Amino acid sequence: MAKEQLAVIEMVTNMILGKTGGISKVDFVPQKIRCSEPQSIVYENPGQTFPRNTPESQGIHSEHLRNLVEELAYSPDTDMHHFMVLRHGNVICETDFAPYRKGIWHITHSMCKSITGMAAGLLIDEGKLDLSENIYKIFHDKGSTWAKIFRPEVTVENLMTMTSGVTFNESGIVSGNDWLESYLNAPVSEKPGTKFQYNSLNSYVLSAIITERTGMPMDEYLKPRLFEPLGITDYLWEKCPRGITKGGWGLFMHTEDMAKLGQLYLNKGKWNGKQIIPESWAEASVTKKVDSIEGTYGYGYQLWMEERPGSFEYNGMLGQNVLIYPDVDMVIVTNAGNEELFQDNVMLNIIRKYFPVDWMPKETLPENPIAYAKLQELTEICLKKQQCYNHPLTVCKGGWKKNSEKYRARGKYIETQKARKQQIHLLEDLLDGVHYELDQSSVGLFPLVMQVMHNNMTDGISKIGFRKGMILCFQEGEESIELEMGWSKYIENKLTVHGETYLVAVKGELSSDADDNQVLKVEIAYLEEAMRRKLYVTFVRNTGNNRDLIPPEHIEIKWYESPGKALIMEGMESITTEVTKHPIYSRIRENGGIDLLHRLMEQTIEPVIKGKLIITDTH
């Protein structure tokens, strides 16, 4: 069994057993030491940002875009964060979905692979690299002698097209510090160049090649060649423990800067009249080189082909995309937090529905102020609305009877809200200064996917408390964390764990369960990420006559993350068989096998943890 598989098995085992300390074999160094500061981003060259114009001025109906935005906003499967449409280099629609507002950079996930492809193209143009080079010869001083002699030749082009066949993949990033050495020593399962196998470590090795040939990390190499010419100044690209830019993930970038990269390739590598990426490379990159996975349209050089003839896409998991439609001179950018990994998903299919292969816009249309105003109104609703999912826009119409029914319902709603506010005030007073010790300390404020992606593993939350305000107090390892929560509205906070700082928005709602216990539903939205953390805190009612006058002695917390269990289980499926072969799981195999293991993993992802009252500062 390979070292990386053993490392994943060990990590999963520790998580199932509720252990947190030392489960990562990767040295951690804080990299994200600052948040993207909202409302304060000033580009060094404002003239390089895109002009704003009406859709009609660019030949598209405002109503068409309004219907698209509305469907994206209210679909239960999209979880939109940011959305932008350009035509002829003009922004004709831009929407930010609460609480993800303008001015905040966003994780791009695999969308950044396409930038890594650009870097390789620049290096090739400089004569410092060739697509036909064998990667084992590029890194002649690394890797085992066995690998150099007996491994088939893997070329730079194989990395570009995801056809390397190398088995060291994404799971290996938890196995140790030297990902490059592990990749070079890994077996090759398929003849290189013959089979598409999506592997983020192929992009990482491309980044390592650029460092090998230039002596600098890839993001530094790209700064004067790509980022500065495009006016991209506010970004962060994480590095591995050996200082190599991750290449296939780890880039935070603004939506408009993602659009610039789309416009750059729409114009075949040219920006403001200057050739930034060689035209020949831009054209080669967006030409299909290999058939990709089912439900997709083929793969070029670190780029996906799209449904429209000649179109292509920078694609990142959970909804980070730049779609380029050359035939209609359009760029579409999405940031989201949905549950899907590749191109065959609800969000992209909604977009394809509004821009099918036979759809062609006009060059210009007569201005339509009313339709444009409705589009702008919808974008404002999406930005301001605290929760805009599963609530279609409706207008109450009808005669006196319908209106009177509406007002009676509104009266009941107001009375209910008054009662709820009173309950909230009583709960705030009751919990002020109250703390609970948890019976398990295996859950962190960072969702599991974020922990693995950023190698910032949890120390485990051992205590949770409350201060009037409403302030949530967490003890995670040796760190004391306080988050201010809004009632039915988001309040922004900065959350720092192990020296890494993230911008989060926190919202709470009060409800009750079947036993009339009060339930506090808390949502923590990571505004720069595609993830949310949710916890449902049930306050178990005391017994006796004064049970409503003293803090509950016990709580129960159900933990969730979104995207969550389904996504993680899908990602874990490839190693589940190997996990069940490990000796520690022999009893599991004898008593239910793989189904039992799945249930244990699901309970680890969505645990239920109990807490006992330990401190009351004011009661």
C-alpha positions as CSV (number, residue, x, y, z in Angstrom):
1,M,0.0,0.0,0.0
2,A,1.4,3.4,-1.0
3,K,2.6,5.9,1.7
4,E,-0.1,8.4,0.8
5,Q,-2.9,5.8,1.1
6,L,-1.6,4.9,4.5
7,A,-1.5,8.5,5.5
8,V,-5.1,9.1,4.5
9,I,-6.2,5.9,6.3
10,E,-4.4,7.1,9.4
11,M,-6.1,10.5,9.2
12,V,-9.5,9.0,8.6
13,T,-9.0,6.6,11.5
14,N,-8.0,9.4,13.9
15,M,-11.0,11.4,12.8
16,I,-13.4,8.5,13.4
17,L,-11.8,8.0,16.8
18,G,-12.3,11.7,17.6
19,K,-8.5,12.5,17.7
20,T,-7.3,15.8,16.4
21,G,-3.8,16.6,17.5
22,G,-1.0,15.5,15.2
23,I,-3.2,13.9,12.5
24,S,-1.6,15.9,9.7
25,K,1.8,14.8,8.5
26,V,2.3,18.1,6.7
27,D,4.2,21.0,8.4
28,F,1.8,23.9,8.7
29,V,2.9,27.5,8.2
30,P,0.3,30.3,8.1
31,Q,0.0,31.8,4.7
32,K,-3.4,33.6,4.7
33,I,-2.5,36.1,7.3
34,R,-4.9,38.7,6.1
35,C,-8.5,38.9,4.8
36,S,-9.5,40.6,1.6
37,E,-10.6,44.0,2.9
38,P,-14.1,44.8,1.6
39,Q,-14.9,48.2,0.1
40,S,-11.2,49.1,0.1
41,I,-9.7,47.5,-3.0
42,V,-8.2,50.1,-5.3
43,Y,-6.6,48.8,-8.5
44,E,-3.3,50.4,-9.5
45,N,-4.7,51.1,-12.9
46,P,-8.4,51.8,-12.7
47,G,-8.5,52.2,-16.5
48,Q,-8.0,48.4,-16.9
49,T,-11.2,47.5,-15.1
50,F,-14.2,46.9,-17.4
51,P,-16.7,49.6,-18.3
52,R,-20.3,49.1,-17.2
53,N,-23.1,49.3,-19.8
54,T,-26.7,48.2,-20.2
55,P,-27.4,44.8,-21.7
56,E,-29.3,46.4,-24.5
57,S,-26.3,48.5,-25.6
58,Q,-24.5,45.2,-26.1
59,G,-27.4,43.4,-27.9
60,I,-28.9,41.4,-25.0
61,H,-32.3,41.9,-23.4
62,S,-32.2,42.9,-19.7
63,E,-35.2,40.6,-19.1
64,H,-33.2,37.6,-20.4
65,L,-30.4,38.3,-17.9
66,R,-33.0,39.0,-15.1
67,N,-34.6,35.6,-15.7
68,L,-31.2,33.9,-15.6
69,V,-30.1,35.6,-12.3
70,E,-33.5,34.8,-10.7
71,E,-33.2,31.1,-11.6
72,L,-29.6,31.0,-10.3
73,A,-30.6,32.8,-7.1
74,Y,-33.6,30.7,-6.2
75,S,-32.4,27.3,-7.2
76,P,-31.7,25.1,-4.1
77,D,-28.7,23.6,-5.8
78,T,-26.6,26.6,-6.8
79,D,-25.7,28.6,-3.7
80,M,-24.5,31.6,-5.7
81,H,-21.9,34.0,-4.3
82,H,-20.8,36.2,-7.2
83,F,-21.9,36.4,-10.9
84,M,-20.7,38.6,-13.8
85,V,-21.5,38.7,-17.5
86,L,-19.4,40.6,-20.1
87,R,-20.0,41.3,-23.8
88,H,-17.6,43.1,-26.0
89,G,-15.5,43.8,-22.9
90,N,-18.4,45.5,-21.1
91,V,-19.9,44.3,-17.8
92,I,-23.6,44.1,-18.5
93,C,-24.7,42.2,-15.4
94,E,-23.1,41.7,-12.0
95,T,-24.7,40.3,-8.9
96,D,-23.4,39.6,-5.5
97,F,-25.5,37.3,-3.3
98,A,-25.8,38.1,0.4
99,P,-23.7,37.7,2.5
100,Y,-21.0,37.5,-0.2
101,R,-20.7,41.2,-1.1
102,K,-18.5,43.0,-3.6
103,G,-14.8,43.7,-2.8
104,I,-14.1,40.3,-1.3
105,W,-11.7,37.9,-3.0
106,H,-12.9,34.3,-3.4
107,I,-11.2,30.9,-3.5
108,T,-10.9,29.7,-7.1
109,H,-10.1,26.0,-6.5
110,S,-9.2,24.3,-9.8
111,M,-10.1,27.3,-11.9
112,C,-6.5,28.4,-11.3
113,K,-5.1,25.4,-13.2
114,S,-5.7,27.4,-16.4
115,I,-3.4,30.1,-15.1
116,T,-0.8,27.5,-14.4
117,G,-1.2,26.5,-18.1
118,M,-0.6,30.1,-19.1
119,A,2.6,30.1,-17.1
120,A,3.9,27.0,-18.8
121,G,3.0,28.6,-22.2
122,L,5.1,31.7,-21.3
123,L,8.0,29.5,-20.3
124,I,7.8,27.6,-23.6
125,D,7.7,30.9,-25.5
126,E,10.9,31.9,-23.7
127,G,12.6,28.8,-24.9
128,K,13.1,27.4,-21.4
129,L,10.7,24.4,-21.7
130,D,9.3,22.1,-24.3
131,L,6.1,20.1,-24.3
132,S,7.9,16.9,-25.2
133,E,10.3,17.0,-22.3
134,N,10.4,14.0,-19.9
135,I,9.6,15.2,-16.4
136,Y,11.9,12.6,-14.9
137,K,14.8,14.2,-16.8
138,I,13.7,17.8,-15.8
139,F,14.0,16.7,-12.1
140,H,17.1,14.5,-12.8
141,D,18.3,15.0,-9.2
142,K,15.0,13.9,-7.6
143,G,13.1,10.6,-7.5
144,S,14.4,7.1,-7.0
145,T,16.8,5.4,-9.5
146,W,14.1,2.7,-9.9
147,A,11.6,5.3,-11.0
148,K,14.0,6.8,-13.5
149,I,14.8,3.4,-15.1
150,F,11.5,1.6,-15.1
151,R,8.8,4.3,-15.3
152,P,7.5,5.1,-18.7
153,E,8.2,8.6,-20.1
154,V,5.8,11.2,-18.8
155,T,6.0,14.5,-20.7
156,V,5.1,18.1,-19.9
157,E,2.2,17.7,-22.4
158,N,0.9,14.7,-20.5
159,L,0.7,16.9,-17.4
160,M,-1.1,19.6,-19.5
161,T,-3.8,17.2,-20.8
162,M,-4.3,15.2,-17.5
163,T,-3.0,12.0,-19.2
164,S,0.1,11.4,-17.1
165,G,-1.3,8.2,-15.6
166,V,0.6,8.9,-12.3
167,T,-1.2,7.6,-9.3
168,F,0.0,10.2,-6.8
169,N,-3.1,12.4,-6.6
170,E,-5.0,14.9,-4.4
171,S,-5.1,12.5,-1.5
172,G,-1.3,12.7,-1.3
173,I,-1.3,16.2,0.1
174,V,-1.9,14.9,3.6
175,S,1.0,12.3,3.4
176,G,4.0,14.5,4.0
177,N,5.9,17.6,3.0
178,D,7.6,16.6,-0.3
179,W,4.8,16.2,-2.8
180,L,7.2,16.4,-5.8
181,E,9.3,13.6,-4.6
182,S,6.3,11.4,-3.9
183,Y,4.9,12.2,-7.3
184,L,8.1,11.3,-9.1
185,N,8.3,8.0,-7.2
186,A,4.6,7.1,-7.7
187,P,3.6,4.2,-10.0
188,V,2.1,5.0,-13.5
189,S,-1.2,3.2,-13.9
190,E,-1.9,4.0,-17.6
191,K,0.3,4.5,-20.6
192,P,1.0,8.3,-20.5
193,G,-0.9,10.2,-23.1
194,T,-3.7,7.7,-23.6
195,K,-6.3,8.2,-20.8
196,F,-7.7,11.3,-19.2
197,Q,-7.3,11.1,-15.4
198,Y,-8.0,14.4,-13.6
199,N,-5.2,14.9,-11.1
200,S,-4.5,18.3,-9.4
201,L,-0.9,17.1,-8.8
202,N,-0.2,17.3,-12.5
203,S,-0.8,21.0,-12.3
204,Y,1.4,21.2,-9.1
205,V,4.2,19.5,-11.0
206,L,3.9,22.1,-13.8
207,S,4.3,24.8,-11.1
208,A,7.4,22.9,-9.8
209,I,8.8,22.8,-13.3
210,I,8.5,26.6,-13.6
211,T,10.3,27.0,-10.3
212,E,13.0,24.5,-11.4
213,R,13.6,26.4,-14.6
214,T,13.3,30.0,-13.3
215,G,14.4,29.8,-9.7
216,M,11.3,31.4,-8.4
217,P,7.8,30.4,-7.3
218,M,5.3,30.4,-10.2
219,D,3.2,33.2,-8.7
220,E,6.3,35.4,-8.6
221,Y,7.2,34.4,-12.2
222,L,3.7,35.4,-13.3
223,K,3.6,38.7,-11.4
224,P,5.3,40.9,-14.1
225,R,4.3,38.8,-17.0
226,L,0.5,38.3,-16.3
227,F,-0.8,39.8,-13.1
228,E,0.6,43.3,-13.3
229,P,-0.2,43.9,-17.0
230,L,-3.8,42.9,-16.3
231,G,-4.0,45.1,-13.2
232,I,-4.4,42.1,-10.9
233,T,-2.9,43.3,-7.7
234,D,-4.9,41.8,-4.8
235,Y,-4.6,38.0,-4.7
236,L,-3.0,35.2,-2.7
237,W,-1.7,31.9,-4.1
238,E,-0.7,29.4,-1.4
239,K,2.5,27.3,-1.5
240,C,3.3,23.8,-0.5
241,P,5.6,23.1,2.5
242,R,8.5,23.1,0.1
243,G,7.7,26.6,-1.2
244,I,6.2,25.6,-4.6
245,T,3.1,27.4,-5.7
246,K,0.3,24.8,-5.5
247,G,-0.7,25.4,-9.1
248,G,-3.8,23.3,-9.1
249,W,-5.6,25.0,-6.2
250,G,-5.1,27.5,-3.4
251,L,-5.6,30.8,-5.3
252,F,-7.8,33.6,-3.9
253,M,-8.8,36.2,-6.5
254,H,-11.5,38.8,-7.2
255,T,-14.4,38.0,-9.6
256,E,-13.5,40.9,-11.9
257,D,-9.9,39.7,-12.1
258,M,-11.2,36.2,-13.1
259,A,-13.1,38.0,-15.8
260,K,-9.9,39.7,-17.0
261,L,-8.4,36.2,-17.5
262,G,-11.4,35.2,-19.5
263,Q,-11.3,38.3,-21.6
264,L,-7.5,37.7,-22.2
265,Y,-8.1,34.3,-23.8
266,L,-11.2,35.6,-25.6
267,N,-8.8,37.9,-27.3
268,K,-6.3,35.1,-27.9
269,G,-3.8,36.3,-25.3
270,K,-4.0,40.0,-26.0
271,W,-4.8,42.7,-23.4
272,N,-5.2,46.4,-24.2
273,G,-3.5,45.9,-27.6
274,K,-0.5,44.1,-26.1
275,Q,0.2,40.4,-26.6
276,I,0.5,39.0,-23.0
277,I,0.2,35.3,-23.7
278,P,1.5,34.1,-27.1
279,E,-1.4,33.8,-29.5
280,S,-0.3,30.4,-30.7
281,W,-0.3,29.1,-27.1
282,A,-3.7,30.6,-26.4
283,E,-5.2,28.9,-29.4
284,A,-3.5,25.6,-28.7
285,S,-4.7,25.6,-25.1
286,V,-8.4,26.0,-26.1
287,T,-8.3,23.2,-28.7
288,K,-9.5,19.9,-27.6
289,K,-6.7,17.4,-27.0
290,V,-8.4,14.6,-25.2
291,D,-11.8,13.2,-24.4
292,S,-12.6,14.0,-20.7
293,I,-15.1,12.5,-18.2
294,E,-18.7,11.7,-19.0
295,G,-20.9,14.7,-19.2
296,T,-18.1,17.1,-20.3
297,Y,-16.9,18.2,-23.7
298,G,-13.2,17.5,-23.7
299,Y,-10.0,19.0,-22.4
300,G,-7.2,21.1,-23.8
301,Y,-4.1,22.4,-22.0
302,Q,-5.4,22.9,-18.4
303,L,-8.7,24.1,-19.9
304,W,-12.1,22.5,-20.4
305,M,-14.1,22.6,-23.6
306,E,-17.7,23.9,-23.4
307,E,-21.0,23.0,-25.0
308,R,-21.1,25.9,-27.5
309,P,-18.9,25.2,-30.6
310,G,-15.5,26.9,-30.0
311,S,-16.3,27.8,-26.4
312,F,-14.1,26.8,-23.4
313,E,-14.0,27.2,-19.6
314,Y,-11.7,27.6,-16.6
315,N,-13.4,25.3,-14.1
316,G,-13.1,24.9,-10.3
317,M,-15.0,22.7,-8.0
318,L,-18.1,24.0,-6.1
319,G,-18.9,26.6,-8.7
320,Q,-15.8,28.6,-9.6
321,N,-15.9,29.2,-13.3
322,V,-14.9,31.4,-16.2
323,L,-16.9,30.6,-19.4
324,I,-15.7,32.1,-22.7
325,Y,-18.0,32.2,-25.7
326,P,-15.8,33.5,-28.6
327,D,-18.6,33.3,-31.2
328,V,-20.7,35.9,-29.3
329,D,-17.8,37.7,-27.7
330,M,-18.9,36.9,-24.1
331,V,-17.4,36.0,-20.8
332,I,-19.3,34.7,-17.8
333,V,-17.9,34.4,-14.3
334,T,-19.3,32.5,-11.3
335,N,-18.3,32.0,-7.7
336,A,-20.5,29.7,-5.7
337,G,-20.7,27.0,-3.0
338,N,-22.7,24.2,-4.5
339,E,-22.1,20.5,-4.0
340,E,-20.8,19.7,-7.5
341,L,-17.3,19.1,-8.8
342,F,-17.2,19.2,-12.6
343,Q,-19.1,20.7,-15.6
344,D,-22.2,18.5,-15.5
345,N,-24.0,20.4,-12.8
346,V,-27.2,22.4,-12.1
347,M,-25.6,25.8,-12.1
348,L,-23.8,25.4,-15.4
349,N,-26.8,23.8,-17.0
350,I,-28.9,26.8,-16.0
351,I,-26.4,29.0,-17.7
352,R,-26.4,26.8,-20.8
353,K,-30.2,26.9,-20.9
354,Y,-30.1,30.7,-21.4
355,F,-27.2,30.6,-23.9
356,P,-27.8,27.4,-25.9
357,V,-25.8,26.6,-29.0
358,D,-28.3,28.3,-31.3
359,W,-28.7,31.5,-29.2
360,M,-27.3,34.6,-31.0
361,P,-27.5,38.1,-29.6
362,K,-27.9,41.3,-31.7
363,E,-25.2,43.8,-31.9
364,T,-27.4,46.5,-30.2
365,L,-31.0,46.7,-29.1
366,P,-33.2,49.7,-28.2
367,E,-32.7,50.7,-24.6
368,N,-35.4,49.4,-22.3
369,P,-35.2,51.4,-19.0
370,I,-38.1,49.5,-17.4
371,A,-36.6,46.1,-18.0
372,Y,-33.1,47.3,-17.0
373,A,-34.5,48.8,-13.8
374,K,-36.1,45.4,-12.9
375,L,-32.7,43.7,-13.5
376,Q,-31.0,46.2,-11.2
377,E,-33.7,45.8,-8.6
378,L,-33.2,42.0,-8.6
379,T,-29.4,42.4,-8.2
380,E,-30.0,44.7,-5.2
381,I,-32.4,42.2,-3.7
382,C,-29.8,39.4,-4.0
383,L,-27.2,41.6,-2.4
384,K,-29.4,42.8,0.5
385,K,-31.5,39.8,1.1
386,Q,-30.2,37.9,4.0
387,Q,-31.5,34.6,2.8
388,C,-32.5,34.3,-0.8
389,Y,-32.7,30.6,-1.4
390,N,-36.0,28.7,-2.1
391,H,-38.1,31.9,-1.8
392,P,-39.3,32.8,-5.3
393,L,-40.2,36.4,-6.0
394,T,-44.0,36.7,-5.8
395,V,-46.4,39.6,-6.0
396,C,-49.8,39.4,-4.2
397,K,-52.6,40.1,-6.6
398,G,-56.4,39.9,-6.2
399,G,-59.4,41.6,-4.8
400,W,-60.5,42.7,-1.3
401,K,-60.8,39.1,0.0
402,K,-57.3,38.1,-1.0
403,N,-55.9,41.3,0.4
404,S,-57.7,41.0,3.7
405,E,-56.4,37.4,4.0
406,K,-53.0,38.8,3.4
407,Y,-53.3,41.4,6.1
408,R,-54.7,38.9,8.6
409,A,-51.7,36.6,7.9
410,R,-49.4,39.6,8.3
411,G,-51.0,40.4,11.7
412,K,-50.3,36.8,12.8
413,Y,-46.8,37.1,11.5
414,I,-46.1,40.3,13.5
415,E,-47.5,38.7,16.7
416,T,-45.3,35.7,16.1
417,Q,-42.3,37.9,15.5
418,K,-42.9,39.8,18.7
419,A,-43.1,36.6,20.7
420,R,-39.9,35.3,19.0
421,K,-38.1,38.6,19.9
422,Q,-39.2,38.2,23.5
423,Q,-37.9,34.6,23.5
424,I,-34.6,35.8,22.1
425,H,-34.1,38.5,24.8
426,L,-34.9,36.0,27.5
427,L,-32.4,33.5,26.1
428,E,-29.7,36.1,25.8
429,D,-30.2,37.1,29.4
430,L,-30.2,33.5,30.5
431,L,-27.1,32.5,28.6
432,D,-25.0,35.6,29.4
433,G,-21.7,34.3,30.8
434,V,-22.7,30.6,30.4
435,H,-20.2,28.0,29.2
436,Y,-20.4,24.3,28.4
437,E,-17.8,21.6,28.2
438,L,-18.2,19.3,25.3
439,D,-17.8,15.5,25.7
440,Q,-15.9,15.3,22.5
441,S,-13.3,17.7,21.1
442,S,-13.0,16.5,17.5
443,V,-14.9,19.3,15.6
444,G,-13.3,22.5,14.4
445,L,-14.8,25.8,13.2
446,F,-13.1,25.3,9.9
447,P,-15.2,22.8,7.7
448,L,-13.3,19.6,7.0
449,V,-12.7,20.4,3.3
450,M,-11.1,23.7,4.2
451,Q,-8.9,22.0,6.8
452,V,-7.5,19.6,4.2
453,M,-7.2,22.2,1.4
454,H,-5.3,24.7,3.6
455,N,-3.6,22.1,5.8
456,N,-5.0,24.0,8.8
457,M,-6.3,21.0,10.9
458,T,-8.4,21.5,13.9
459,D,-7.3,21.2,17.5
460,G,-10.9,20.5,18.4
461,I,-13.5,22.6,20.1
462,S,-13.6,21.7,23.8
463,K,-15.9,24.4,25.2
464,I,-18.6,26.7,23.9
465,G,-20.1,29.7,25.7
466,F,-22.3,32.7,25.2
467,R,-22.1,36.4,26.0
468,K,-24.9,38.9,25.6
469,G,-24.8,40.5,22.2
470,M,-25.1,37.6,20.9
471,I,-21.4,36.6,21.2
472,L,-20.5,33.0,20.6
473,C,-17.3,31.9,22.5
474,F,-15.4,28.8,21.4
475,Q,-12.3,27.2,22.9
476,E,-10.5,25.4,20.1
477,G,-7.2,24.0,21.3
478,E,-5.4,26.8,23.1
479,E,-7.2,29.5,21.1
480,S,-10.2,31.4,22.5
481,I,-12.4,32.6,19.6
482,E,-15.4,35.0,19.8
483,L,-17.9,35.5,17.0
484,E,-20.7,38.1,17.0
485,M,-23.9,36.6,15.7
486,G,-26.8,38.5,14.1
487,W,-30.4,37.3,14.7
488,S,-31.8,36.4,11.3
489,K,-29.1,38.6,9.7
490,Y,-25.4,38.2,9.0
491,I,-22.8,40.0,11.0
492,E,-19.2,40.0,9.7
493,N,-16.3,38.8,11.8
494,K,-12.7,38.0,11.4
495,L,-11.8,34.5,12.5
496,T,-8.2,33.5,13.1
497,V,-7.1,29.9,13.6
498,H,-3.4,29.0,13.8
499,G,-2.5,32.4,12.5
500,E,-4.6,32.2,9.4
501,T,-7.4,34.8,9.2
502,Y,-10.7,34.4,7.4
503,L,-13.6,36.8,6.9
504,V,-16.9,35.2,8.1
505,A,-20.5,36.2,8.4
506,V,-22.5,34.7,11.3
507,K,-26.3,34.5,11.5
508,G,-28.5,32.8,14.1
509,E,-32.2,31.8,14.3
510,L,-34.2,30.5,17.2
511,S,-36.6,27.6,17.0
512,S,-37.7,24.6,19.0
513,D,-37.7,20.8,18.7
514,A,-40.5,18.3,19.2
515,D,-39.8,18.3,23.0
516,D,-40.2,22.1,23.2
517,N,-36.4,22.5,23.7
518,Q,-35.1,25.7,22.3
519,V,-32.8,25.3,19.3
520,L,-30.2,27.9,18.3
521,K,-29.4,27.5,14.6
522,V,-26.0,29.1,13.8
523,E,-24.6,29.5,10.3
524,I,-21.0,30.6,9.7
525,A,-20.4,31.6,6.1
526,Y,-16.8,31.8,5.0
527,L,-17.0,34.8,2.7
528,E,-13.8,34.1,0.8
529,E,-14.5,30.4,0.5
530,A,-17.1,28.1,-1.0
531,M,-17.9,26.6,2.4
532,R,-20.3,27.2,5.3
533,R,-20.3,25.7,8.8
534,K,-23.6,25.1,10.5
535,L,-24.4,24.1,14.1
536,Y,-27.7,23.4,15.7
537,V,-27.5,23.9,19.5
538,T,-30.3,22.3,21.4
539,F,-30.8,23.5,25.0
540,V,-32.1,20.6,26.9
541,R,-34.8,21.8,29.3
542,N,-34.2,21.5,33.0
543,T,-36.6,19.7,35.3
544,G,-38.3,21.4,38.3
545,N,-40.3,24.5,38.8
546,N,-37.5,27.0,38.1
547,R,-36.4,25.3,34.9
548,D,-36.9,28.4,32.7
549,L,-35.0,30.7,35.2
550,I,-31.7,28.9,35.3
551,P,-29.3,28.0,32.4
552,P,-29.9,24.6,30.9
553,E,-27.5,22.0,32.4
554,H,-27.1,20.2,29.1
555,I,-26.8,21.0,25.4
556,E,-26.6,18.9,22.3
557,I,-24.8,20.2,19.1
558,K,-25.4,18.9,15.7
559,W,-22.6,19.9,13.3
560,Y,-22.9,20.3,9.6
561,E,-20.8,21.8,6.8
562,S,-22.0,22.9,3.3
563,P,-21.0,21.6,0.8
564,G,-20.7,18.6,3.1
565,K,-21.4,15.0,3.6
566,A,-22.3,14.0,0.0
567,L,-19.3,15.8,-1.5
568,I,-16.8,14.4,1.1
569,M,-18.1,10.9,0.8
570,E,-17.8,11.1,-3.0
571,G,-14.2,12.2,-2.6
572,M,-13.5,9.5,-0.1
573,E,-15.0,6.7,-2.2
574,S,-11.7,6.1,-4.1
575,I,-9.9,5.1,-0.9
576,T,-12.7,3.4,1.0
577,T,-11.7,0.0,-0.4
578,E,-8.1,0.5,0.7
579,V,-9.2,1.6,4.1
580,T,-11.2,-1.6,4.7
581,K,-8.0,-3.6,4.0
582,H,-6.2,-2.0,6.9
583,P,-5.8,-4.3,10.0
584,I,-7.5,-1.8,12.3
585,Y,-10.7,-2.3,10.3
586,S,-10.7,-6.1,10.5
587,R,-13.5,-6.0,13.1
588,I,-15.4,-3.6,11.0
589,R,-15.2,-5.9,8.0
590,E,-16.5,-8.8,10.2
591,N,-19.4,-6.7,11.5
592,G,-20.9,-4.9,8.5
593,G,-17.9,-4.2,6.4
594,I,-17.9,-1.2,4.1
595,D,-21.4,0.0,5.0
596,L,-20.5,0.3,8.6
597,L,-17.4,2.2,7.7
598,H,-19.5,4.6,5.6
599,R,-21.8,5.2,8.5
600,L,-18.8,5.9,10.8
601,M,-17.4,8.4,8.3
602,E,-20.8,10.1,7.9
603,Q,-21.1,10.4,11.7
604,T,-17.6,11.9,11.7
605,I,-18.5,14.5,9.1
606,E,-21.8,15.3,10.8
607,P,-21.3,14.6,14.5
608,V,-23.7,15.1,17.4
609,I,-21.8,16.3,20.5
610,K,-23.2,16.8,24.0
611,G,-22.1,19.5,26.4
612,K,-22.4,20.0,30.2
613,L,-22.8,23.3,32.0
614,I,-19.5,24.2,33.7
615,I,-19.4,28.0,34.2
616,T,-22.0,30.7,34.8
617,D,-20.3,34.1,35.2
618,T,-23.3,36.1,36.1
619,H,-25.9,33.6,37.5
